[in-house]
């Protein structure tokens, strides 16, 4: 299977599902991605907000776009 980057819509869905309390495996199944892909994405995309780690789809997409340049 060829490597394919997560797109912004997928990142938004990850963010929504995490807020809804879904686990990584359920999110991965919905996106047809591996659980490890979701885990890495969340680890890379967490920002600290008021002392709490929160996944930010927008911030992660921005960093991904900058890396591709």
Secondary structure by P-SEA (a helix, b strand, c coil): cccccccaaaaaaaaaaaaacccaaaaaaaacccaaaaaaaaaacccccccbbbbbaaaaaaaaaaaac
